[in-house]
Amino acid sequence: MALRTPSQTIGPFFHEALRWPDGGKVAFAEAGGKVVLSGRIFDGAGNPVGDAMVETWQRSPSGSTPAPAGGSRNPHGFGRVETAKDGTFVIETSMPGGDTPSIGVAIFARGLLKALRTRVYLAAEENVRADPAAAPLAASPRLRTLIATRTGDGVYRWDVRLQGEGETIFFAP
Amino acid sequence: MNEMKRPVDPPYLYPEYRSTLLRSPREPLVELPPGALDIPGPLVPRAFAADKDNDLTLAGKSAPLGEKMILVGRLLDADARPIRDALVEIWQANASGRYHHPGDNHDAPLDPNFHGIGRTFTDGEGRYRFITVKPGSYPWQNHKFAWRPQHIHFSLLGNAPAQRLVTQMYFPGDPLLDIDPVYNSVPDEAARKRMICKLALAAGIEMVALGYEFDIVLAGAKSTPLGI
């Protein structure tokens, strides 16, 4: 057994080091329905978090584990983007397979000594409440903080509030 | 063992580090049963790191200023097994304590021969190696006379989202460690010390570069590598 190395903040100066070419365009070995997921991240005072990094992971369009990234420029099923000054992030991906499609999200930023882990559902609220993987939240009014708003064909909006009113649900690692 | 009494990671709210005040969640974290998002990966294409991307001293036309160092280490899982073929990304200030970043307005000189960005993959035994210079300390606005200890930022992906780690590596004997709220946010002293590299002279290059060693241990993954 080995003892784990602690987490530390990503700080404000990670951008060039961690920027991946087309990191926000999530690749898969198979074709699927296009999804554009965008949103803004806000702190406890309602100010945009303009220096965060967002990573996403998900199932492939057929619902399977994304295949190794053979021939792709980017890891399959995995996205990485920075927030803009106004806290906006954008991920272009494919609809994950399954009855209640969801995307795993990790947020890193100055002031976050360890990543925040959450998820966004691209599904109707009643389906999410019935999802066994969300069972501890089935009756929670806060569950809505994990559900994206569909604003067009394959276009979803999801804001994240780190603290205070409307605080997004975050998960234990 | 202290390890059992205190968590390894810092809390989200650590008031001595002021930026946590408005960015730390206040609701309790939710524990979820294993589900569709407990998947392995990601597997990163090898093209993400060229052979020379582990040498941070090649960014300009000549050598960067500062104390040249070789940094080696292993990436391990909680069972001390090597994590192979994993992308390791690092970034750091130059020898004067200035980042090559538009957001850094510290009044210390940029070095045209140093950008402070490196990446590499671990080998079959989980080993990585970087060639760089020792980063300088720099002041920041957290509190009066706040200076960050010398440090190098690390980003590790591991084999599953539960293993994902971003951390910082510090240097032995740095007097600024005592006053640094980022370092001291880790509640357990033994865990804090696991963020300090060791002098490893034999990893260096005689008459050229000092050697340092820093092993990194990631969490155990919830999912087995191919478990669905």
Interface residues (C-beta under 8 A of the other chain):
Chain A: M1 A2 L3 R4 T5 P6 S7 Q8 T9 I10 G11 P12 F13 F14 H15 E16 A17 L18 W20 D43 G44 A45 N47 V49 D51 E55 W57 Q58 R59 G63 S64 T65 P66 P68 A69 S72 R73 N74 P75 H76 G77 F78 P96 G98 S102 I103 G104 A106 F108 A109 R110 G111 L112 L113 K114 A115 L116 R117 R119 D131 P132 A133 A134 A135 P136 L137 R142 L162 Q163 G164 E167 T168 I169 F170 F171 A172 P173
Chain B: E3 V8 D9 P10 P11 Y12 Y14 Y17 S19 T20 L21 L22 R23 S24 P25 R26 E27 L29 V30 E31 L32 P33 P34 G35 A36 L37 I39 P40 G41 P42 L43 V44 P45 A47 F48 L76 D77 A78 D79 A80 E89 I90 W91 Y99 H100 H101 G103 D104 H115 G116 I117 G118 R119 H153 S155 P161 A162 R164 L165 V166 T167 Q168 V182 Y183 S185 V186 A190 A191 R192 R194 M195 D215 I216 V217 L218 A219 L226 I228
